[in-house]
Amino acid sequence: MIEAIQKVSKQRHLLAEGPFWSKPDQSLYWVDIPACQVWSWSQETGEYNSWTLAKKVSAVFTTQSDRLAVTLADGVAYLDKETGELEYLCLLDEDIPTNRSNDAKCDLDGNLWVGTMDDAEECSSGRLWKVYPTGKTEKQLDGIGISNTLAWDLERGRFYFGDSMQGKIHAFPFPAFEDIRAQKEFIKTPEGMGPDGSAIDVEGCLWNAQWDGSRIVRYSPEGEELQVIDLPFAKPTSCAFGGPTGNTLFITSASVDMSETELNQTPLAGHVIAIDVAVKGAPSQAFSGV
């Protein structure tokens, strides 16, 4: 068990996801997908803000303006923090209305990469999209079960992307991206748990939240398990580095499909927590759109 855990969220979420650390305002953003909510928390003031949207939202990003960028079930939109109004930038998977967005991250050029999935989790209809600030979209992959883990290690020319339904994360070449899913995976999670969201540290190691595994695992660039952090809940969903010194790991989690007994036994399930670790991580990348 971790010695020092800080509870960040003010309420239990169904499916907290997409932690994003904003260094300029020292704030953490995250979403609750089925609740259609975006949340923020200021580490300096302790203030919370939330926005309830009309559709499921899977990730949130700061932009060059005061607006936020959000990945909705059917596309990418800007969220006005003052009015709560949405302005669509682009639509995704219009031909597969049963799909929704899932994990999403921005590369160092400020382009948004969005993975989609079948909302019912029954088939592999998901895709990976690259969304430019202009709203232009490029399909990178298809045939994905549950899109998860987007992280870049530019020093090694890698882009990590996973399919939780397959239990695998692959290390794709980057920027010369190509589909290498037929090759051996970077890591495969043990039976009964799936690779969810990830973050990368300054040493090029990947930190992966493992759904139904009650743990975060730190992997070396060679795919070796370097550290396992046992968590006080079964369903961690993602993680992000942040905090004043960059070595705080923020971890989101879920409480969906848990019995009342399980919820009582794991009071932090569905919450966002923070722990300090021994290494700094790469900061969250904002979207270059305005």
DAWO-V957884 format. One record per residue. N is the residue number from 0. RES is the residue in one letter. OMEGA is omega in whole degrees, 0 to 359 (999 if undefined). Layout:
N/RES/OMEGA ; N/RES/OMEGA
//
This chain:
0/M/180 ; 1/I/182 ; 2/E/186 ; 3/A/178 ; 4/I/173 ; 5/Q/174 ; 6/K/183 ; 7/V/185 ; 8/S/181 ; 9/K/178 ; 10/Q/176 ; 11/R/179 ; 12/H/173 ; 13/L/182 ; 14/L/177 ; 15/A/185 ; 16/E/169 ; 17/G/179 ; 18/P/182 ; 19/F/179 ; 20/W/177 ; 21/S/182 ; 22/K/182 ; 23/P/180 ; 24/D/176 ; 25/Q/182 ; 26/S/175 ; 27/L/174 ; 28/Y/174 ; 29/W/181 ; 30/V/167 ; 31/D/192 ; 32/I/183 ; 33/P/177 ; 34/A/179 ; 35/C/185 ; 36/Q/170 ; 37/V/181 ; 38/W/170 ; 39/S/179 ; 40/W/178 ; 41/S/179 ; 42/Q/183 ; 43/E/186 ; 44/T/184 ; 45/G/183 ; 46/E/176 ; 47/Y/169 ; 48/N/177 ; 49/S/179 ; 50/W/177 ; 51/T/185 ; 52/L/183 ; 53/A/183 ; 54/K/176 ; 55/K/180 ; 56/V/188 ; 57/S/181 ; 58/A/183 ; 59/V/182 ; 60/F/169 ; 61/T/181 ; 62/T/179 ; 63/Q/177 ; 64/S/180 ; 65/D/179 ; 66/R/172 ; 67/L/170 ; 68/A/181 ; 69/V/173 ; 70/T/179 ; 71/L/180 ; 72/A/188 ; 73/D/179 ; 74/G/181 ; 75/V/183 ; 76/A/172 ; 77/Y/178 ; 78/L/176 ; 79/D/185 ; 80/K/181 ; 81/E/185 ; 82/T/184 ; 83/G/181 ; 84/E/180 ; 85/L/173 ; 86/E/184 ; 87/Y/172 ; 88/L/179 ; 89/C/173 ; 90/L/179 ; 91/L/176 ; 92/D/179 ; 93/E/182 ; 94/D/179 ; 95/I/185 ; 96/P/178 ; 97/T/175 ; 98/N/171 ; 99/R/176 ; 100/S/174 ; 101/N/184 ; 102/D/181 ; 103/A/177 ; 104/K/176 ; 105/C/175 ; 106/D/185 ; 107/L/174 ; 108/D/178 ; 109/G/173 ; 110/N/184 ; 111/L/176 ; 112/W/186 ; 113/V/174 ; 114/G/178 ; 115/T/183 ; 116/M/171 ; 117/D/185 ; 118/D/179 ; 119/A/180 ; 120/E/182 ; 121/E/183 ; 122/C/182 ; 123/S/181 ; 124/S/183 ; 125/G/180 ; 126/R/172 ; 127/L/182 ; 128/W/168 ; 129/K/183 ; 130/V/179 ; 131/Y/178 ; 132/P/178 ; 133/T/185 ; 134/G/176 ; 135/K/180 ; 136/T/176 ; 137/E/177 ; 138/K/182 ; 139/Q/182 ; 140/L/169 ; 141/D/181 ; 142/G/183 ; 143/I/177 ; 144/G/178 ; 145/I/183 ; 146/S/178 ; 147/N/179 ; 148/T/170 ; 149/L/182 ; 150/A/183 ; 151/W/170 ; 152/D/186 ; 153/L/179 ; 154/E/180 ; 155/R/178 ; 156/G/186 ; 157/R/169 ; 158/F/180 ; 159/Y/178 ; 160/F/185 ; 161/G/174 ; 162/D/183 ; 163/S/180 ; 164/M/177 ; 165/Q/182 ; 166/G/187 ; 167/K/167 ; 168/I/176 ; 169/H/174 ; 170/A/181 ; 171/F/174 ; 172/P/180 ; 173/F/10 ; 174/P/179 ; 175/A/188 ; 176/F/173 ; 177/E/182 ; 178/D/180 ; 179/I/184 ; 180/R/177 ; 181/A/179 ; 182/Q/181 ; 183/K/181 ; 184/E/174 ; 185/F/173 ; 186/I/172 ; 187/K/183 ; 188/T/177 ; 189/P/179 ; 190/E/177 ; 191/G/177 ; 192/M/183 ; 193/G/177 ; 194/P/178 ; 195/D/185 ; 196/G/184 ; 197/S/171 ; 198/A/181 ; 199/I/181 ; 200/D/186 ; 201/V/178 ; 202/E/179 ; 203/G/178 ; 204/C/183 ; 205/L/177 ; 206/W/186 ; 207/N/173 ; 208/A/186 ; 209/Q/182 ; 210/W/184 ; 211/D/178 ; 212/G/179 ; 213/S/185 ; 214/R/167 ; 215/I/179 ; 216/V/174 ; 217/R/181 ; 218/Y/174 ; 219/S/176 ; 220/P/177 ; 221/E/179 ; 222/G/180 ; 223/E/176 ; 224/E/179 ; 225/L/184 ; 226/Q/175 ; 227/V/177 ; 228/I/177 ; 229/D/186 ; 230/L/182 ; 231/P/175 ; 232/F/187 ; 233/A/192 ; 234/K/170 ; 235/P/185 ; 236/T/180 ; 237/S/179 ; 238/C/179 ; 239/A/177 ; 240/F/178 ; 241/G/184 ; 242/G/184 ; 243/P/182 ; 244/T/176 ; 245/G/181 ; 246/N/172 ; 247/T/178 ; 248/L/176 ; 249/F/186 ; 250/I/176 ; 251/T/182 ; 252/S/183 ; 253/A/176 ; 254/S/181 ; 255/V/176 ; 256/D/176 ; 257/M/179 ; 258/S/178 ; 259/E/179 ; 260/T/180 ; 261/E/179 ; 262/L/178 ; 263/N/182 ; 264/Q/181 ; 265/T/186 ; 266/P/179 ; 267/L/178 ; 268/A/182 ; 269/G/179 ; 270/H/171 ; 271/V/181 ; 272/I/177 ; 273/A/174 ; 274/I/176 ; 275/D/180 ; 276/V/190 ; 277/A/183 ; 278/V/177 ; 279/K/180 ; 280/G/176 ; 281/A/181 ; 282/P/175 ; 283/S/181 ; 284/Q/179 ; 285/A/176 ; 286/F/184 ; 287/S/178 ; 288/G/181 ; 289/V/999
//
